Amino acid sequence: MARVLIENITKKFDDVVAVKNINMEIKDQEFVVLVGPSGCGKTTTLRMVAGLEEITEGKIYIGETLINDVPPKDRNIAMVFQNYALYPHMKVYDNMAFGLKLRGMQKKQINDRVREAAEILGLADLLSRYPKQLSGGQRQRVALGRAIVRRPAVFLMDEPLSNLDAKLRVQMRAELQRIHKTLNATVIYVTHDQVEAMTLGQRVAVILNGELQQLASPLTVYEKPTNRFVAGFIGSPPMNFVAGLIMRKDDDYLFQTASFAIKVPADLAPFLADYVGKEINFGIRPEDIWDVISSDWIKERVSFESTVDFREIIGAETYVYVHVGKVALTSRVNGLCDAAPGSKFNIVINLRKIHFFDPITQKAVI
């Protein structure tokens, strides 16, 4: 396997800039997920690594080799697409072996590789079946097997689970994690599903409008988003955002809205010194807004009375949509919490989990 180094790559389609000056390094044996909304440039970036799109500017290396002008077939990569792209007239064995046959590999070596991949993927008993005789998850594993037998330096995966139902996607995420651990593979994986990105990636690259917003571990992207877009895109339900002012009263800093005020913890106050008397955007995740009964453990907190607009009972947890004055908030609370629509509901905000964003640059202040 090998690292992938992407240096200042840009892709233009006529006057449209699809990818703008992206830099990132995918380490040897690392699983990196490119995530973002539709049309953000993540698939275009992947296709430039694969050689399916020409690079307008910049350089891409696999290992120590500059691959800008290397044909796709010579890049030592294997790509898994959204559609399985299996040959319907070929059995599973032949689908997995076909690429190796084209390369003139010896029959015994082909057989060894196919059967080894089939064992890894749990396909050993399905090698004599045709694709139409397989489930969606089994077909996706065959597509993965076709990539695995090539033993490439890098695996490129373009939304490979998007055609599966919700239950199968969960199962296949676990399968992909197991396969990555077994193969010690370098993987670049594209998805628009932030849950997929957070559960699969050792690091997550969040992309918007062709620009890299943040590249970090899932926990870092979640807890310390670099800007408002990342904060709102990662997490479900999304982060609550409230516009207000930073006010100073003696040595205390307050976040003030027309509906409520929050005293900022003393150790965070210095980050807000330049915003006194100015507008700022406050952020708090739904899971950091608690019901009173479940919040005894929170040491630094503020509580408000709210009115419940509606709720979504998920089972182990409940999403409660409330308003405090004119401010609407979403809270994710214990599933046993009774918060009937129209009722008064006391919420508790964990002050150690608050975020602030500059309203102009959108960058994180805290």
ChimeraX attribute file (.defattr): number of C-alpha atoms within 10 A of each C-alpha:
attribute: neighborCount
match mode: 1-to-1
recipient: residues
	/A:1	21
	/A:2	20
	/A:3	19
	/A:4	25
	/A:5	20
	/A:6	20
	/A:7	16
	/A:8	15
	/A:9	19
	/A:10	23
	/A:11	23
	/A:12	14
	/A:13	9
	/A:14	7
	/A:15	6
	/A:16	8
	/A:17	16
	/A:18	20
	/A:19	27
	/A:20	21
	/A:21	16
	/A:22	18
	/A:23	17
	/A:24	15
	/A:25	15
	/A:26	20
	/A:27	16
	/A:28	18
	/A:29	18
	/A:30	23
	/A:31	22
	/A:32	24
	/A:33	29
	/A:34	28
	/A:35	29
	/A:36	27
	/A:37	16
	/A:38	12
	/A:39	14
	/A:40	20
	/A:41	24
	/A:42	29
	/A:43	23
	/A:44	21
	/A:45	25
	/A:46	20
	/A:47	18
	/A:48	22
	/A:49	27
	/A:50	24
	/A:51	20
	/A:52	13
	/A:53	14
	/A:54	16
	/A:55	21
	/A:56	16
	/A:57	15
	/A:58	16
	/A:59	19
	/A:60	23
	/A:61	18
	/A:62	21
	/A:63	16
	/A:64	11
	/A:65	12
	/A:66	14
	/A:67	19
	/A:68	20
	/A:69	12
	/A:70	12
	/A:71	12
	/A:72	18
	/A:73	10
	/A:74	9
	/A:75	21
	/A:76	17
	/A:77	22
	/A:78	23
	/A:79	22
	/A:80	21
	/A:81	18
	/A:82	17
	/A:83	15
	/A:84	18
	/A:85	13
	/A:86	19
	/A:87	14
	/A:88	12
	/A:89	11
	/A:90	15
	/A:91	19
	/A:92	29
	/A:93	22
	/A:94	19
	/A:95	23
	/A:96	30
	/A:97	22
	/A:98	14
	/A:99	16
	/A:100	21
	/A:101	13
	/A:102	8
	/A:103	9
	/A:104	9
	/A:105	13
	/A:106	10
	/A:107	11
	/A:108	9
	/A:109	10
	/A:110	20
	/A:111	17
	/A:112	12
	/A:113	20
	/A:114	27
	/A:115	19
	/A:116	17
	/A:117	25
	/A:118	25
	/A:119	13
	/A:120	18
	/A:121	19
	/A:122	14
	/A:123	21
	/A:124	16
	/A:125	9
	/A:126	17
	/A:127	18
	/A:128	13
	/A:129	14
	/A:130	19
	/A:131	22
	/A:132	12
	/A:133	13
	/A:134	14
	/A:135	12
	/A:136	17
	/A:137	17
	/A:138	19
	/A:139	21
	/A:140	24
	/A:141	23
	/A:142	28
	/A:143	23
	/A:144	25
	/A:145	27
	/A:146	28
	/A:147	22
	/A:148	25
	/A:149	22
	/A:150	20
	/A:151	17
	/A:152	18
	/A:153	20
	/A:154	28
	/A:155	23
	/A:156	22
	/A:157	23
	/A:158	20
	/A:159	20
	/A:160	23
	/A:161	24
	/A:162	15
	/A:163	15
	/A:164	16
	/A:165	11
	/A:166	11
	/A:167	8
	/A:168	16
	/A:169	17
	/A:170	14
	/A:171	11
	/A:172	19
	/A:173	16
	/A:174	13
	/A:175	16
	/A:176	15
	/A:177	14
	/A:178	14
	/A:179	17
	/A:180	17
	/A:181	13
	/A:182	10
	/A:183	13
	/A:184	14
	/A:185	21
	/A:186	24
	/A:187	28
	/A:188	21
	/A:189	27
	/A:190	26
	/A:191	23
	/A:192	20
	/A:193	17
	/A:194	21
	/A:195	13
	/A:196	19
	/A:197	25
	/A:198	20
	/A:199	15
	/A:200	20
	/A:201	21
	/A:202	15
	/A:203	22
	/A:204	25
	/A:205	23
	/A:206	26
	/A:207	23
	/A:208	20
	/A:209	17
	/A:210	21
	/A:211	19
	/A:212	22
	/A:213	17
	/A:214	18
	/A:215	21
	/A:216	18
	/A:217	15
	/A:218	21
	/A:219	13
	/A:220	14
	/A:221	22
	/A:222	18
	/A:223	15
	/A:224	16
	/A:225	24
	/A:226	21
	/A:227	20
	/A:228	22
	/A:229	16
	/A:230	23
	/A:231	24
	/A:232	18
	/A:233	19
	/A:234	23
	/A:235	18
	/A:236	13
	/A:237	15
	/A:238	15
	/A:239	24
	/A:240	20
	/A:241	20
	/A:242	15
	/A:243	17
	/A:244	20
	/A:245	19
	/A:246	25
	/A:247	20
	/A:248	18
	/A:249	8
	/A:250	6
	/A:251	8
	/A:252	12
	/A:253	21
	/A:254	20
	/A:255	23
	/A:256	20
	/A:257	17
	/A:258	12
	/A:259	12
	/A:260	13
	/A:261	16
	/A:262	16
	/A:263	18
	/A:264	20
	/A:265	16
	/A:266	10
	/A:267	7
	/A:268	14
	/A:269	17
	/A:270	10
	/A:271	11
	/A:272	20
	/A:273	13
	/A:274	9
	/A:275	15
	/A:276	15
	/A:277	14
	/A:278	13
	/A:279	19
	/A:280	23
	/A:281	22
	/A:282	24
	/A:283	21
	/A:284	24
	/A:285	26
	/A:286	22
	/A:287	21
	/A:288	20
	/A:289	25
	/A:290	23
	/A:291	22
	/A:292	16
	/A:293	12
	/A:294	12
	/A:295	17
	/A:296	11
	/A:297	9
	/A:298	14
	/A:299	10
	/A:300	13
	/A:301	20
	/A:302	16
	/A:303	15
	/A:304	15
	/A:305	14
	/A:306	20
	/A:307	22
	/A:308	22
	/A:309	18
	/A:310	15
	/A:311	18
	/A:312	12
	/A:313	15
	/A:314	11
	/A:315	9
	/A:316	9
	/A:317	15
	/A:318	19
	/A:319	20
	/A:320	28
	/A:321	20
	/A:322	26
	/A:323	17
	/A:324	18
	/A:325	13
	/A:326	10
	/A:327	16
	/A:328	16
	/A:329	22
	/A:330	24
	/A:331	25
	/A:332	23
	/A:333	25
	/A:334	20
	/A:335	15
	/A:336	11
	/A:337	15
	/A:338	14
	/A:339	23
	/A:340	14
	/A:341	15
	/A:342	12
	/A:343	14
	/A:344	15
	/A:345	21
	/A:346	18
	/A:347	23
	/A:348	23
	/A:349	25
	/A:350	21
	/A:351	19
	/A:352	15
	/A:353	17
	/A:354	17
	/A:355	22
	/A:356	23
	/A:357	23
	/A:358	18
	/A:359	15
	/A:360	9
	/A:361	9
	/A:362	16
	/A:363	16
	/A:364	20
	/A:365	17
	/A:366	19
